[in-house]
Amino acid sequence: MGEVYLTLPLGMVPPAPRLFTPEPEGDQVAGRGRGCGMDGVRELLEAARTNGLVAGHFRGLLHIAIGRTVTKPDGTKLSSGLTWRELAALLKTLRFDPELGRELGADPDTLSPRDRERYWYAVIAMARVDGPEALAEAEKLVGPLKDLGYVVAPPPSGITRAAPPPTPPTAKPKPAAKDKADKGKPEKPEPKPKKKKGGK
């Protein structure tokens, strides 16, 4: 079969040194080592819940958490928006009341009762966070959130305010009144020209 030759003496080989890569500086919050997106929105959602701003404005709050930049008054950036999946996971972690989904037409009993992250994802999808209703609700929250110390940036340029309601069509003018003498007589339809028989 062959002989085995030992080239190293028996003993322990020292491990290779570990390499640590530094975290990107733009993704850190001062005083913390983690990213700013989730933690900033977590603070915002907790503050809104403790101050009673969630009920009745949940769609607007979702709009702000997903599509707006939130900063502190001193300019410290808290969030530049989350993905739907990140926000759904955060709502599950913070244990938001599933009954809030009823504001948006969701039924907590039928939408993923076991998996709350999937439930919140479905609620976010039903909320139409890019629609004019969500934008209007978010604008109502900007002032109260500013009082709590959160500055919400204006919406992205692709989202517009609600269009004014369409104007009703104007009524067609009524035809001129006919003489009273003609009123009793029915009008005769115009005679149609007769077709000639034959090839010519």
For each residue, the residues with C-beta under 8 A, 3 or more apart:
1:
2:
3:
4:
5:
6: 9 10
7:
8: 11 13
9: 6
10: 6
11: 8
12:
13: 8
14:
15:
16:
17:
18:
19:
20:
21:
22: 25
23: 27 28 33
24: 27 28
25: 22 28
26:
27: 23 24 35 36
28: 23 24 25 32 33 34 35 36
29: 32 34 35 36 39 40 76 78
30: 76
31:
32: 28 29 39
33: 23 28
34: 28 29 38 39
35: 27 28 29 38 39
36: 27 28 29 39 40 77 78 79
37: 40 41 79 80 81 82 86
38: 34 35 41 42 79 82 86 90
39: 29 32 34 35 36 42 43 78
40: 29 36 37 43 44 70 77 78 79
41: 37 38 44 45 65 70 78 79 82 87 90
42: 38 39 45 46 90 94
43: 39 40 46 47 78
44: 40 41 47 48 64 65 70 78 79 145 150
45: 41 42 48 49 54 61 65 90 91 94 96
46: 42 43 49 50 94
47: 43 44 50 51 145 148 149 150
48: 44 45 51 53 54 61 141 145 148
49: 45 46 52 53 54 94 96
50: 46 47
51: 47 48 144 148
52: 49 55
53: 48 49 57 61 141 144 145
54: 45 48 49 57 58 61 96 100
55: 52 58 100 103
56: 103
57: 53 54 60 61 137 140 141
58: 54 55 61 62 100 103 104 127
59: 62 63 103 104 127 128 129 133 134 137
60: 57 63 64 134 135 136 137 138 139 140 141
61: 45 48 53 54 57 58 64 65 137 138 141
62: 58 59 65 66 87 124 127 129 134
63: 59 60 66 67 68 127 129 130 134 135 137 138 155
64: 44 60 61 67 68 70 138 141 145 152
65: 41 44 45 61 62 68 79 81 82 87
66: 62 63 81 82 83 84 87 124 129
67: 63 64 81 129 130 155 156 159
68: 63 64 65 81 138 152 153 154 155
69: 77 79 80 81 152 153
70: 40 41 44 64 77 78 79 150 151 152 153
71: 75 76 77 78 150 151 153
72: 75 76 78 149 150 151
73: 149 151
74:
75: 71 72
76: 29 30 71 72
77: 36 40 69 70 71 80
78: 29 36 39 40 41 43 44 70 71 72 150
79: 36 37 38 40 41 44 65 69 70 82
80: 37 69 77
81: 37 65 66 67 68 69
82: 37 38 41 65 66 79 86 87 90
83: 66 86 87
84: 66 87 88 121 124 125
85: 88 89 121
86: 37 38 82 83 89 90
87: 41 62 65 66 82 83 84 90 91 120 124
88: 84 85 91 92 117 118 120 121 124
89: 85 86 92 93 117 120
90: 38 41 42 45 82 86 87 93 94
91: 45 87 88 94 96 116 120
92: 88 89 95 96 116 117 120
93: 89 90
94: 42 45 46 49 90 91
95: 92
96: 45 49 54 91 92 100 120
97: 100
98: 101 108 116 119
99: 102 108
100: 54 55 58 96 97 103 123
101: 98 104 106 107 108 111 119 120 123 126
102: 99 105 106 107 108
103: 55 56 58 59 100
104: 58 59 101 123 126 127
105: 102 126
106: 101 102 111 119 122 123 126
107: 101 102 110 111
108: 98 99 101 102 111 113 119
109: 113
110: 107 113
111: 101 106 107 108 118 119 122 123
112: 115 116 118 119 122
113: 108 109 110 119
114:
115: 112 118 119
116: 91 92 98 112 119 120
117: 88 89 92 120 121
118: 88 111 112 115 121 122
119: 98 101 106 108 111 112 113 115 116 122 123
120: 87 88 89 91 92 96 101 116 117 123 124
121: 84 85 88 117 118 124 125
122: 106 111 112 118 119 125 126
123: 100 101 104 106 111 119 120 126 127
124: 62 66 84 87 88 120 121 127 129
125: 84 121 122
126: 101 104 105 106 122 123
127: 58 59 62 63 104 123 124 134
128: 59 131 133 134
129: 59 62 63 66 67 124 134
130: 63 67 134 159
131: 128 134 135
132: 135 136 160 161 162 163
133: 59 128 136 137 162
134: 59 60 62 63 127 128 129 130 131 137 138
135: 60 63 131 132 138 139 155 159 160 161 162
136: 60 132 133 139 140 161 162
137: 57 59 60 61 63 133 134 140 141
138: 60 61 63 64 68 134 135 141 142 152 155
139: 60 135 136 142
140: 57 60 136 137 143
141: 48 53 57 60 61 64 137 138 144 145 152
142: 138 139 145 146 152
143: 140 146 147
144: 51 53 141 147 148
145: 44 47 48 53 64 141 142 148 150 151 152
146: 142 143 149 150 151 152
147: 143 144
148: 47 48 51 144 145
149: 47 72 73 146
150: 44 47 70 71 72 78 145 146
151: 70 71 72 73 145 146
152: 64 68 69 70 138 141 142 145 146
153: 68 69 70 71
154: 68
155: 63 67 68 135 138 159
156: 67 159
157:
158:
159: 67 130 135 155 156
160: 132 135 163
161: 132 135 136
162: 132 133 135 136
163: 132 160
164:
165:
166:
167:
168:
169:
170:
171:
172:
173:
174:
175:
176:
177:
178: 182 183
179: 182 183
180: 183
181: 184 185
182: 178 179 185
183: 178 179 180
184: 181
185: 181 182
186:
187:
188:
189:
190:
191:
192:
193:
194:
195:
196: 200
197:
198:
199:
200: 196
